[in-house]
Amino acid sequence: IGGIHSNEKCTTHVADEDYILRDSDVTSYYPAIILALRLFPKQLGKVFLTIYEKIVKDRVHAKGQMQEIKTLLKEGRINDPDRIEELKTELVRWQIAADGGKIMVNGSFGKFGSKWSILYSPPLLIQTTLTGQLSLLMLIEALEDIGVQVVSANTDGIIAKIPRWMEDQYKEVLDWWQKTTGFNMEFTDYSGVYSRDVNSYIAVGTNGEVKTKGAYSMGAMSNNPQTEICIEAAINHITGKKPIIGPIK
């Protein structure tokens, strides 16, 4: 009843002169499935879709605004200190809207499986998750068929190790899949992904940004912070080749 999960353990994948390491995530995957298939709890009727679609659109818009402001600030083209502070304030506002919207849209899907919720509808839960898994398996199969290795898959996306000379073929498959399913994907290139398992890893973007998940998450409300100094030491070692013992001392 959960999403697709690959079963890698203690693995490392890095990009080099021969391979691109690319993360492809479906934008708001389960909400997109619910809206595409027009799924609604019978006890609420189709009005559920009207309200749910607005929440999803607002959340996607907030996320887009957030990314635009992040890019503006990172590029450093704005020199007016007052404008920079305004953008930082806007960024916080859009971040709250995006995070709050994510909780609402994903929480609504989760309530399909809660008998205590007005949204309770187990058949819709199964229909959503199976559609997601089968759709991603279709994409994985198409990529593997042309010789692109999919090294990880988790609920709403995949990480592929793409031979650089095959990047155009990879894009053709992704374009075909998006047109066929109606889903949209977001892409992130990594210089390396260091995994304990599919749910716990450290990923380093080609832009230098570090993404942590699961046991390696830092500063997230959804995770109880434990041994963060060890996580920091691991990140420093991966990104800067610094001795692990340094930060711990």
N, C-alpha and C positions, 0 to 999 in steps of 0.2 A: 504493500500500500504506500510505500515511500517512493522517492524518485530513483533514477538510475544511479548506481554507485560502482565505480571500478574498484578493484581489489589490490592496488599496489601497496607495498610495504617497504619502508626505508629506501626510497628511490631518489635519485637526482637526475635531472635533465637540464642541459645547458644549451644555449644557442651558440653557434660558432660560425666560421666562414662557410660551412656547408649547409647548416640547418637554421631555420627560423622556429622559435618556440612561441606559439600563438594561442591565447585564450579566447574562445568564442562563446559568449554568453547570450542567451535569448533575453530580450528586454521584457521584464515582468512576465515570465513564462507562464506560470499557472493562471494568473489573471487573464493573460492573452488567450489561453485555452478556454477558460470559462466563457469569455466574451465571444470567441470565434464559434464555439459550439452552442452558444445561447443556453447555458446551463443555469437553472434557477431552482431553488427549493420550492416544491409544490405548495407548501403552506404560505409562502410569501407571494407567489405569482411573478409575472414578468416585470413588475415594478422594481424588483431586486436588481435586474440588469441595468435599468435606467440610472439608479443611484450608484451602483457598483462601477459602471463605466465612467461616470463623472469623477469618482474618487481615483480611479486608475489614471485617467487623463491628467488630472491635477498633479498626481504624484510624478508622472513621467515629465510633465512640464517643469516641475520644481527641480527635478534631477538635472534636466537639461540646462536650466538657468544656473544651477550650482556649478556645473562643469564649465560653463562659459566664463563665469566670474573667476574660477580657479585658474583658467587658462590666461585670462587677462592679467591677473596678479603675478602669475609665474613668468610671463613674457617680459614684465618690467617696462612696458611701454608707457605706463601712466606715471607721471612725475609729480602730479599735484597731491601733496600729503592729505588734504581734506578729501579728495576724491577716492584715494586709497582707503581711507577710514570708512567712507560711505560704502565702498564695495565690500569691505570686510564685514560690515554690519548686515548688508544684503546677503552675503554668503551664509551667515549664521541663520538668517531668516529662511532662506531656501533650503538649507541643510535640515532644519527642524521640520519644514514642510515635507521634504523628501523622505526623511526617516519616519515621520509620523504616518505619512501615506503608505509607506512600505508595511508598517505594522497593521494598518487597516486592511489593505488588500490581501496580504498573506494571512492575516489572522482570520479574515472572513473565509478563506479557503479552508483553513485549519478547523474552523467551527463546523464544517460539513461532517466532521467525524466526532463531534461532541454531542452526546445525547442531552446535555444540559442547555444546549443553545437553540434558539429559534431557527438557526440556519441548518440544523442537523439534517443530513442527507447522505448516508453512506454510499449509495450508488453514484452520486456526483463526485465524491471523493475518489472512488476507484476510477471513474471515467476520466477524471482530470489527470491522475498520476499515470495511468496506463497510456493515455494519449501522449503525455510528455515523454515517457520512456521509449515508446515505439517510434516516435518522431525522431528522437536523438539517435536511436539505433539505426534508423534509415540513413541519417547523415553519416554516422560512423562507418557503416557498410560502404557507402558511396566513396568516402575518402580512402578507406583501406583498399578498395578495388583499384584505385588509381596509383596506389603505392605510398600514400601519406599515412604515417603511423599516428594513431590517436593514443596518447600516453596516459590520459586521465579523463574521466567523465563523472560529473557530479550534479545531479538533479536538473540543472537548467543550462548546462554548458559543457564544453570539452576543451582539452588542451591538446593541440596537435604539433608534431615535430615534422616540419615541412622542408623537404629539400629545396634550397633556394631556387634552383632551376625549374621547380614545379609550382612556384607561387601563383602563376596565372591559372594553372589547372585547378589549384586549390580554390581560388576565387570563383572560378566557374561553377564548381560544385556547391559552394556556399550560396551563390546567387540563385542557382537552380533550386536549392532546398528552401530558401526564403520565399521564392515565388510560388513554389509548390504548396508550402504549408501556410503561408501568410504571416509567418513570424518574422520579427526583426532581430538582428544580432548586433552585439557590441563587441569590439575587438581590443585586446591588449597584448602587446608583445613583451615577452619576458627574456631577460638574459639568463635566468636560471630559476628552477623550481626545485625546492628541497623538501621532500615529503616524508613524514612519519607514516601517514596513511592518507586516504582521499579527503578526510575531514580535518587534518592537522598538517599544515605546511607553511613554509616561508617562500614567497615568490618575489623576485626582484625584477622590476620592470626595466626596459631598456632606457627609460628616462630617469632611472635611479630610485623611483618610488618603491617602497617595500610594502607588500601585502602579507599580513599574517592571519592565520585562521586556526580555529580549534584550540588545541593545547598551546599554540604559540601566539594567541591573541593578546594584545596589550591595550589597556585603556578602554575596553569595551564594556558597556553596562551588562551585556548578556553573558559575560564571563567573569567568574570570580578570580581576581588577580592573584596569581601564585607564582613564586620564583621568577618574577619579571626580570630580575638581574641576569638570570640564566638565558632567558630569551634574548635580552639585549646583547649579551656576550656572543650568542650564536649569530645574531644578525651582523654584529661588527666583524665577526670572523668571516662570514660569507661575503659581505660587501667590501670590507677593507683589508681582508687577510690579517686581521689583528689576532694575537694570541688570546684564546678564550679566557685564560686565567686573569687577564688584566682587569676587566671591569669587576670581576667577582672579588678580587683583592680590595 
